[in-house]
């Protein structure tokens, strides 16, 4: 477990861990006057994707490899406060139906939560990492990141992505599909290229229409391609289309991956190298790429910069929620009233209900702002429509688990208390998000009239499964609708195992 410490040295450290389909990476950086200085990097080839069978089950061997790596990473971050560590899983953990078998044990080892991020969020974070490590210019860039299970394509300018895509093709998954047992032939190489070209059809027209001035590659596969081309004398820095073609012919001169001999190509990279070259060759062909250069920035660096933004209260999730409110024409004045009431309530019960983590404040705030988004679809059952939109929209900055949590609060903000919805969350989360749901329900009740007049001060006291609400003398006697709603709420909460009293 990570020890929460007040040491000034540790308070300035941030750690980002990327649980990739091919490799696990960790970067530890120091935040000095707003600037990130990387001080330690570790990387291990775990190859989770190689442990996925045809039923999308992770093998026990792959899980064990991952857990052993996490034990080593845990030692490195032992003295860094947990709120300054972010761990994300990518394609292999997105795909695995038994990913919880790994995640639950890994979270015990690390002492902090692991987020499984969607492909689009992975692409956004990769762009963030790459754009911060490149020169600050106005060129439009195409960024390509070939991972173990997916490949991300992003077009952006400066720090803003314009187009994001994550395609289901990676060097580990393609290796198993097109290069079984490590055998290399011209036929299976070309089949791998065709497979990648089929995936690229989804983005080819849009990306060519947008265009770019500069093409950048990130992560291990493209770094290995670049280094191989330099070692073999095909290029001096950037990888051109002709250099990539020469590398392809070099690969085809071997009959098996074990025969590949290129100075600097690591043994663990050798097995998936032909698949990576095939995917990059297809990208060059489909998108008309002339040359690509390499950037050290990648997903883990993007995590660091995203974390730094949150520490500075520049959370991209705020922008996502505000954009959603505009998109679905949410009544912003009413949303602000509900949000303020809910946060006042949270302040009063946060200690007794163990809700003092700042993320609970954020989630309640965002749920309050978006709980009426579903009115755009229909008035009837609008809370369910709002939850659906939160669950199924691309929300930059949010992990899938956070979207599920947010949708659960919003779906439960009116009518019967959503016991079955909350039970779908892990037990360690269900109680806390159930309590946030109660606070949102009360805020909605107290602001039902949508009045501009300020609510009177109220006082909440909470115990484990009980809540008491009190108002100034005689105020409630003049609010018959509020009184009726609170009586109904007491019945709803009683059915959920909560005692609710008001006066």
C-alpha positions in Angstrom: 0.0 0.0 0.0 1.2 3.6 -0.7 1.8 5.5 2.5 0.2 8.9 2.5 3.1 11.2 3.4 3.5 14.9 3.8 7.2 14.9 2.8 7.8 17.9 0.5 9.9 15.7 -1.8 7.1 13.2 -2.3 4.4 15.9 -2.6 6.1 17.1 -5.8 6.3 13.6 -7.4 3.7 12.3 -9.9 3.6 8.7 -11.2 1.8 7.4 -14.4 1.5 3.8 -15.2 0.3 2.5 -18.5 -0.9 -1.2 -18.6 -0.5 -1.7 -22.3 -1.4 -4.8 -24.3 2.3 -5.5 -25.0 4.2 -3.6 -22.3 3.6 -2.1 -18.9 5.3 1.3 -18.5 5.8 3.6 -15.5 7.1 7.2 -15.5 7.9 9.1 -12.3 8.2 12.9 -12.7 8.9 15.8 -10.5 6.6 18.9 -10.6 8.9 21.9 -10.4 7.4 25.4 -10.7 4.6 24.0 -12.9 7.0 22.0 -15.2 7.3 18.2 -15.3 10.8 16.7 -15.0 10.9 12.9 -15.6 13.2 11.3 -13.1 12.6 7.6 -13.6 11.3 5.3 -16.4 10.6 1.6 -16.2 9.1 -0.7 -18.9 8.4 -4.4 -19.0 7.1 -6.6 -21.8 4.2 -8.4 -20.1 2.2 -9.1 -23.4 -1.2 -9.3 -21.8 -2.8 -9.5 -25.3 -0.9 -12.7 -26.0 -2.8 -14.3 -23.1 -6.2 -13.6 -24.6 -7.9 -16.6 -26.0 -10.7 -16.9 -28.6 -13.3 -16.3 -25.8 -11.5 -13.1 -24.7 -10.4 -14.7 -21.5 -7.0 -13.7 -20.1 -4.9 -16.8 -19.2 -3.7 -17.3 -15.6 -0.1 -17.1 -16.9 -0.7 -13.6 -18.4 -2.4 -12.4 -15.3 0.5 -13.7 -13.2 3.0 -11.9 -15.4 1.1 -8.7 -15.0 0.8 -9.0 -11.2 4.5 -9.8 -10.8 5.3 -6.6 -12.8 2.9 -4.6 -10.6 4.7 -5.8 -7.5 7.9 -4.3 -8.9 6.1 -1.0 -9.9 4.5 -0.9 -6.4 7.9 -0.7 -4.7 8.9 2.3 -6.9 5.8 4.3 -6.0 5.5 3.2 -2.4 6.2 6.6 -1.0 4.2 8.7 -3.5 0.7 9.8 -2.2 -2.0 7.8 -4.0 -3.8 10.9 -5.3 -0.6 11.6 -7.3 -0.6 8.2 -9.1 -2.7 7.3 -12.1 -2.9 3.8 -13.5 -4.7 3.0 -16.7 -5.4 -0.1 -18.7 -5.8 -0.2 -22.5 -7.0 -2.6 -25.2 -6.2 -6.0 -23.6 -8.0 -5.1 -20.4 -10.8 -3.5 -22.3 -11.3 -6.7 -24.3 -10.8 -9.3 -21.5 -14.1 -10.5 -20.0 -12.2 -11.6 -16.9 -10.2 -8.3 -16.5 -11.4 -8.0 -12.9 -9.4 -11.1 -12.0 -6.3 -9.0 -12.7 -7.6 -5.6 -11.7 -8.8 -6.5 -8.2 -5.5 -8.1 -7.3 -3.4 -5.4 -8.9 -5.3 -2.7 -7.0 -4.5 -4.5 -3.8 -0.8 -4.5 -4.7 -0.7 -0.9 -5.7 -3.0 0.5 -3.1 -4.9 2.7 -5.6 -7.5 2.3 -8.3 -6.9 1.2 -11.9 -8.9 2.9 -14.7 -9.8 1.0 -17.9 -9.9 3.8 -20.5 -11.8 3.7 -23.8 -9.9 3.8 -27.1 -10.8 7.4 -27.8 -9.6 8.5 -24.3 -6.4 6.6 -24.9 -6.0 8.5 -28.2 -6.6 11.9 -26.4 -4.0 11.1 -23.8 -1.4 10.0 -26.4 -1.9 13.3 -28.2 -1.5 15.2 -25.0 1.8 13.3 -24.2 3.2 13.8 -27.7 2.2 17.4 -28.2 3.8 18.4 -24.9 7.1 16.8 -25.9 7.3 18.4 -29.4 8.3 22.0 -30.3 5.5 24.5 -29.7 4.4 25.3 -33.3 1.2 25.7 -35.1 1.6 22.8 -37.5 -1.3 20.3 -37.9 0.0 16.9 -36.9 -1.0 13.3 -37.5 0.1 11.1 -34.6 0.2 7.3 -34.9 0.7 5.0 -31.9 0.9 1.3 -32.6 0.2 -0.6 -29.4 -0.1 -4.3 -28.6 -3.9 -4.5 -29.2 -4.9 -1.2 -30.8 -3.5 1.6 -32.9 -4.4 5.2 -32.3 -4.6 7.9 -35.0 -5.0 11.5 -34.0 -5.0 14.7 -36.0 -4.5 17.9 -33.9 -3.0 21.4 -33.7 -0.8 22.4 -30.7 -2.5 20.9 -27.7 -6.0 20.4 -29.2 -7.0 17.1 -30.9 -9.3 17.6 -33.9 -9.9 14.0 -34.8 -9.4 10.9 -32.6 -9.6 7.2 -33.5 -8.6 3.9 -32.0 -8.6 0.9 -34.4 -8.6 -2.8 -33.3 -5.2 -3.7 -34.6 -2.0 -4.1 -32.7 1.4 -5.8 -33.0 0.6 -8.5 -30.4 -2.9 -9.3 -31.7 -1.7 -9.2 -35.4 1.3 -11.3 -34.5 -1.0 -14.1 -33.2 -3.4 -13.8 -36.2 -1.0 -13.5 -39.1 2.3 -14.8 -37.9 1.5 -17.9 -36.0 4.5 -19.6 -34.4 6.7 -16.8 -35.6 6.7 -17.9 -39.3 7.3 -15.2 -41.8 6.2 -15.5 -45.4 5.4 -12.9 -48.0 1.8 -14.2 -48.0 1.1 -13.8 -44.3 2.9 -10.4 -44.3 0.6 -9.2 -47.1 -2.4 -10.6 -45.3 -1.5 -8.6 -42.2 -1.2 -5.4 -44.4 -4.6 -6.2 -45.9 -6.1 -6.7 -42.5 -4.8 -3.3 -41.4 -6.0 -1.6 -44.6 -9.5 -2.9 -43.9 -9.5 -1.3 -40.5 -8.1 1.9 -41.9 -11.1 2.2 -44.3 -13.1 3.6 -41.4 -10.9 6.7 -41.2 -9.2 7.0 -44.6 -11.5 9.6 -46.1 -11.9 11.8 -43.0 -8.2 11.9 -42.3 -7.1 12.6 -45.8 -9.7 15.4 -46.1 -8.4 17.1 -42.9 -4.8 16.7 -43.9 -1.6 17.5 -41.8 1.8 19.0 -42.2 3.7 16.7 -40.0 3.4 13.0 -39.1 4.7 11.7 -35.7 5.0 8.2 -34.3 5.0 7.3 -30.6 5.7 4.2 -28.4 7.8 1.1 -28.9 6.8 -0.2 -32.3 7.5 3.0 -34.2 10.6 3.6 -32.2 11.9 0.1 -33.1 11.1 0.7 -36.8 13.0 4.1 -36.7 16.0 2.6 -35.0 16.1 -0.4 -37.3 16.0 1.9 -40.4 18.9 4.0 -39.0 20.9 0.9 -38.1 20.4 -0.6 -41.5 21.3 2.7 -43.3 17.8 3.2 -44.8 17.4 6.6 -43.1 19.1 9.0 -40.8 16.2 10.2 -38.6 12.7 10.2 -40.1 11.3 7.0 -41.6 10.4 7.6 -45.3 8.1 5.5 -47.4 11.1 4.1 -49.3 12.9 3.3 -46.0 9.9 1.4 -44.7 9.7 -0.5 -48.0 13.4 -1.5 -47.7 12.7 -2.6 -44.1 9.8 -4.7 -45.2 12.0 -6.5 -47.8 14.6 -7.1 -45.0 12.0 -8.7 -42.8 10.8 -10.9 -45.7 14.4 -12.2 -46.1 13.9 -14.1 -42.9 11.8 -17.2 -42.5 11.1 -16.9 -38.8 11.2 -14.1 -36.2 14.0 -15.9 -34.3 16.2 -15.3 -37.3 15.8 -11.5 -37.3 19.1 -9.9 -36.6 19.1 -6.1 -36.5 21.4 -4.4 -34.1 19.5 -2.7 -31.3 16.3 -4.7 -31.8 15.5 -6.2 -28.5 14.7 -9.9 -28.3 11.2 -9.3 -26.8 10.4 -6.8 -29.6 11.6 -9.2 -32.3 8.6 -11.5 -32.0 6.0 -8.8 -32.8 8.2 -6.7 -35.1 6.9 -8.0 -38.5 3.3 -7.3 -37.4 4.2 -3.8 -36.4 6.0 -3.2 -39.7 2.9 -4.5 -41.6 0.5 -2.2 -39.7 2.8 0.9 -40.3 3.1 -0.1 -44.0 -0.7 -0.1 -44.3 -1.0 3.3 -42.6 1.6 4.8 -45.0 -0.4 3.3 -48.0 -3.9 4.1 -46.8 -3.3 7.7 -45.6 -0.6 8.6 -48.2 2.1 9.2 -45.6 5.5 10.3 -47.0 7.5 10.1 -43.8 7.2 9.8 -40.1 9.4 10.9 -37.2 9.5 9.7 -33.6 8.5 11.4 -30.4 9.3 10.1 -26.9 6.0 11.4 -25.6 3.2 8.8 -25.4 0.3 7.7 -23.2 2.2 7.7 -19.9 3.4 11.3 -20.5 -0.2 12.3 -21.4 -1.3 10.9 -18.1 1.2 13.1 -16.3 0.1 16.2 -18.1 -3.6 15.4 -17.6 -2.9 14.8 -13.9 -1.0 18.1 -13.7 -4.0 19.9 -15.3 -6.3 18.4 -12.6 -4.0 19.6 -9.8 -4.2 23.1 -11.4 -8.0 22.7 -11.7 -7.8 22.6 -15.5 -9.7 19.3 -15.7 -10.7 18.3 -19.2 -13.7 16.6 -17.7 -15.1 20.0 -16.8 -15.1 20.9 -20.5 -16.7 17.6 -21.4 -19.6 18.2 -19.0 -20.0 21.8 -20.1 -20.1 20.7 -23.7 -22.7 18.1 -22.9 -24.9 20.6 -21.2 -24.8 22.8 -24.3 -25.3 19.9 -26.7 -28.5 18.8 -24.9 -29.7 22.3 -24.0 -29.7 21.8 -20.2 -31.2 24.7 -18.2 -28.0 26.1 -16.8 -29.6 28.2 -14.1 -31.5 25.2 -12.7 -28.4 23.0 -13.0 -26.4 25.5 -11.0 -29.1 25.6 -8.3 -29.2 21.9 -8.0 -25.4 21.6 -8.0 -25.0 24.3 -5.3 -27.6 22.6 -3.0 -26.0 19.2 -3.5 -22.5 20.4 -2.7 -23.8 22.2 0.4 -25.3 18.9 1.5 -22.1 17.1 0.8 -20.1 19.5 2.9 -22.3 18.7 5.9 -22.1 14.9 5.6 -18.8 14.2 4.0 -17.0 13.1 7.2 -19.8 11.0 8.7 -20.5 9.3 5.3 -16.7 9.0 4.3 -17.2 11.2 1.2 -14.2 13.4 1.8 -12.3 12.4 -1.4 -12.4 15.3 -3.8 -13.5 12.9 -6.6 -16.8 12.5 -4.8 -17.3 16.3 -4.9 -16.5 16.3 -8.6 -18.9 13.4 -9.5 -21.8 14.9 -7.5 -21.2 18.3 -9.2 -21.1 16.8 -12.7 -24.2 14.6 -12.0 -26.1 17.6 -10.8 -25.3 19.5 -14.0 -26.3 16.7 -16.4 -29.2 15.1 -14.7 -31.7 16.9 -17.0 -29.8 16.2 -20.3 -32.4 13.5 -21.1 -35.2 16.0 -21.3 -34.0 16.6 -24.9 -35.2 13.1 -25.7 -38.4 12.9 -23.7 -40.0 14.2 -20.5 -41.1 10.7 -19.5 -38.3 8.7 -17.8 -35.9 11.5 -18.6 -33.6 10.4 -15.8 -33.0 7.1 -17.7 -32.4 9.0 -20.9 -29.8 11.2 -19.1 -28.1 8.1 -17.8 -28.0 6.6 -21.2 -26.4 9.7 -22.7 -23.7 9.8 -20.0 -23.0 6.1 -20.4 -22.7 6.1 -24.2 -21.2 9.4 -25.1 -17.6 10.1 -25.8 -16.6 12.2 -22.8 -12.9 13.2 -23.0 -11.2 12.8 -19.7 -13.6 10.2 -18.3 -12.9 6.5 -18.0 -15.6 4.0 -18.7 -15.9 3.2 -15.0 -16.4 6.9 -14.2 -19.1 7.1 -16.9 -20.8 4.1 -15.3 -20.6 5.8 -11.9 -21.9 9.1 -13.1 -24.8 7.4 -15.0 -25.8 5.5 -11.9 -26.1 8.7 -9.8 -28.1 10.4 -12.6 -30.4 7.5 -13.2 -31.2 7.4 -9.5 -31.9 11.0 -8.9 -35.7 10.7 -9.0 -38.5 8.1 -8.6 -37.6 4.8 -6.9 -34.2 4.5 -5.4 -32.0 2.6 -7.9 -30.9 -0.4 -5.8 -30.4 -2.7 -8.7 -28.4 -0.1 -10.7 -26.1 0.6 -7.7 -25.6 -3.2 -7.1 -24.0 -3.4 -10.5 -21.1 -1.3 -9.2 -18.3 -3.1 -7.2 -19.3 -3.4 -3.5 -16.5 -0.9 -2.5 -18.2 1.7 -4.7 -21.9 1.0 -4.3 -22.3 2.5 -0.8 -20.4 5.7 -1.6 -22.3 6.3 -4.9 -25.6 5.4 -3.3 -25.0 8.2 -0.7 -24.1 10.7 -3.5 -27.3 9.7 -5.2 -29.3 10.5 -2.0 -27.7 13.9 -1.8 -28.6 14.6 -5.5 -32.2 13.5 -4.9 -32.6 15.9 -2.0 -31.1 18.8 -4.0 -33.6 18.1 -6.9 -36.5 18.0 -4.5 -35.5 21.3 -2.8 -35.2 23.0 -6.2 -38.3 21.5 -7.8 -40.0 24.9 -8.1 -37.1 26.2 -10.1 -37.3 29.4 -8.2 -34.7 32.1 -8.3 -35.2 32.7 -4.6 -32.5 31.3 -2.4 -33.3 28.3 -0.3 -33.2 28.8 3.4 -30.2 27.3 5.3 -30.7 23.7 6.1 -28.8 21.2 8.2 -28.1 17.6 7.5 -26.8 15.0 10.0 -25.9 11.5 8.8 -25.0 8.2 10.3 -24.3 4.9 8.6 -27.8 4.3 7.1 -29.7 7.3 8.4 -30.1 10.9 7.5 -31.8 13.8 9.2 -32.8 17.1 7.5 -33.9 20.2 9.4 -35.0 23.7 8.2 -35.6 27.0 10.0 -38.8 27.1 12.1 -42.1 27.2 10.2 -40.4 27.3 6.8 -41.6 23.8 5.8 -45.2 24.6 6.9 -45.4 27.0 4.0 -44.0 24.6 1.4 -46.6 21.9 1.0 -45.2 20.5 -2.2 -41.7 20.1 -0.7 -43.2 18.5 2.4 -45.1 16.0 0.3 -42.0 15.2 -1.8 -39.9 14.7 1.3 -42.5 12.3 2.7 -42.4 10.3 -0.5 -38.6 10.4 -0.4 -38.7 8.9 3.1 -40.7 6.0 1.8 -38.3 5.5 -1.2 -35.2 5.5 1.1 -36.8 3.2 3.6 -37.2 0.6 0.8 -33.5 1.0 0.2 -32.6 0.5 3.8 -32.1 4.1 4.8 -33.9 6.0 7.6 -34.7 9.5 6.5 -36.3 12.1 8.9 -37.0 15.8 8.4 -38.5 18.7 10.4 
